[in-house]
Amino acid sequence: MELAKTNRMNALFEFYEALLTEKQQNYMQLYYGDDYSLGEIAEEFEVSRQAVYDNIKRTAHILESYEAKLHLLEHFQQQNDAIEKIMDYVTAHYQEDSQLLSLVKVLQEELAEEDE
């Protein structure tokens, strides 16, 4: 499985999980989150591999359509990029401003917690 696609699906899943059915959530979590094979998921739910494949493919399309309409992941990534640029600039140009640097450090820690 392609790492970039897996990362994207996991990110989309984090944002839109609540909009999926329980079955869709289970399949996506097992396939993308826990790295189960189609066969393992099929065995777990007593369905065919094709049924699992079809459900995952359909659910991935649904997640992409939510993102196309709502742009939550895109906005989140833009915010993170902007914050990183701000932090890099402050760190590079305001070494003497201990208060500003401590605020930047707090922001970095909060971002790190969100990424976990």
Buried (B, 14 or more C-beta within 10 A) or exposed (E): EEEEEBEBBEBBBEBBEEEBEEEBBBBBBBBBBEEBEBEBBBEEBEBEBEBBBEBBEEBBEBBBEBBEEEEBBEEBEEEEEEBEEEBEEBBEEEEEEEEBBEEBEEBBEEBEEEEE
